[in-house]
Every structure is written in C-alpha cells, then in structure tokens.
C-alpha cells in the first residue's frame, strides 16, 4: 500500500507539470494503477483487520471514508470552488498532497513499534 501511495504521489506531481499530452496520459495511467494498488491493499487490510467476524464493519468503514472523499469532491464542484482562480491553482497539487500524506502515514504505521496483544 505504501509503495502504491509513493508511486501515486510521484506520478501526480510529475503530471502537474507534464510537458505534453502523451506524457500526461502515461502519468495518469500510472497514477490510476497506483490508486488500484492502494485500494486493493486497503480492502485486503480491512478484511484482515476484521478477521474475527467484523469484516463487514471494517470494509464498511473503508467504503464510508471513500464516500466522504467523494462527497467532498462533489461539494467543491457544487460550490464552484474549482472555478475560483485561487483554488483552481491548487487543484493540480491536491492529489500530490493526498498521495504524499498517505505514503507518509503508511510508512509511519509500518515503522512504529507494535504493541503485543495481551493473551487471555
């Protein structure tokens, strides 16, 4: 999941300043593949987290988070913030920020010491 987020961040940052349409399409294809890797890894992790009969709750939480992200994007368009020159200048860099934040969070989660589960 972390590798997908890092690749997505790199592809999105390069796409923001792509010199040609061909390169932009290739970078967007790469970012889409990275998104697929992150999404499938997240689904697998949610199922693994809920392996004791709570798979539905864990995957439901994942889908709820994705729905909130979709709602936020719809709110930006409905409020026409995407047409505001100041906000529109930030739009190419928002995916880079999101991908990089996800990569850093996932790297931190992997690197932090894990607490041993107490055995009953």
C-alpha positions, 0 to 999 in steps of 0.5 A: 500500500505504501509503495502504491501511495509513493508511486501515486504521489510521484506520478501526480506531481510529475503530471502537474507539470507534464510537458505534453499530452502523451506524457500526461496520459502515461502519468495518469495511467500510472497514477490510476494503477497506483490508486488500484494498488492502494485500494486493493491493499486497503480492502485486503487490510480491512478484511484482515483487520476484521478477521474475527467476524467484523469484516463487514464493519471494517470494509464498511468503514473503508467504503464510508471514508471513500464516500466522504472523499467523494462527497467532498469532491462533489461539494467543491464542484457544487460550490464552484470552488474549482472555478475560483482562480485561487483554488483552481491553482491548487487543484493540480497539487491536491492529489500530490498532497493526498498521495504524499500524506498517505505514503507518509502515514503508511510508512509511519504505521509500518515503522512504529513499534507494535504493541503485543496483544495481551493473551487471555 
